Amino acid sequence: MTRVRGLDTLLKSYEPVAVALSGGTDSSVLLGLARHHGVQAIAISVDTGLTPPGELAAARRLSERLEVPYIVTPLDMLEIPAVRENRPERCYVCKRAMMEAVLAEARRQGCRTVVDGTHADDRPAERPGMRALSELGIRSPFAECGMGKAEIEALARELGVPVRPPSACLATRIPTGEPVTRECLALVAAAESLLAREIPGTIRVRCTGGARALVEADPAHRRRLEELLGAVKELGFEDVAIASGGYREGGADSWKR
């Protein structure tokens, strides 16, 4: 309760605020809290072309339900060489470009501060984009109040905000150094959408070279996953395999470990 009061005070000190809304649980709860506490706020999403299916739609639904002004800013990430070529610094470059777009729109809308859903459990070593937040002056109220993922999900239930499975940009499905192409992104998005309709929990379809894919999902649903492999291949993959250990954090490079 003390941390929630601290969040209330912090958010009010920033208003008018723009919430960088990804459609995931953390930024959605942040927007819900701002609305609950009467903070003057808008929500801004960036359509990068790398967003997993359903994220922007979820962001729009929440904003409409909360009656918060919602803006989507288009930004073609594949026009940026470091992203298109999938260089090691891709995540940092991508995050910085996204937040620069959010900042520019926030200024146009008269907002004083941009806030995001980064929390106390996020580790900079695993999230290179956090450096961009610091450089651009983006505030992260959850992290500043020491609030982690479990507390955010508890708040989500109190606020009636959906708790969504962990998500990440589609480029994380492609190994570092392999070009990010629109064709591969479309294949991954279609495959994950197909599987998500049939299998609960976090699902990743990793590109492992060429048109080959490795599917990560809860091992408890392996039998159903095996039944769906043919449908996934029909989307355009030459070969599809199932990861023995289920979902692993770390992007497409994790399968090499």
Salt bridges, closest charged atoms under 4 A:
ASP8 OD1 - LYS12 NZ 3.48
ASP8 OD2 - HIS37 ND1 3.64
ASP26 OD2 - HIS119 NE2 3.66
ASP26 OD1 - LYS149 NZ 2.80
GLU55 OE2 - ARG164 NH2 2.74
GLU67 OE1 - ARG35 NH2 3.89
ASP76 OD2 - ARG182 NH2 2.86
GLU85 OE1 - ARG87 NH2 2.73
GLU89 OE2 - ARG87 NH1 3.98
GLU100 OE2 - ARG96 NE 2.98
GLU105 OE1 - ARG108 NH2 2.80
ASP122 OD1 - HIS119 NE2 3.54
ASP122 OD1 - ARG127 NE 2.85
GLU126 OE1 - ARG123 NH2 2.99
GLU135 OE1 - ARG96 NH1 2.70
GLU135 OE2 - ARG131 NH1 3.29
GLU144 OE1 - ARG139 NH2 3.10
GLU151 OE1 - ARG3 NH1 2.73
GLU192 OE2 - ARG173 NE 2.78
GLU198 OE1 - ARG224 NH2 2.89
GLU216 OE1 - ARG206 NH2 3.31
GLU226 OE2 - ARG222 NE 3.18
GLU227 OE1 - ARG224 NH1 2.88
ASP253 OD1 - LYS256 NZ 3.75
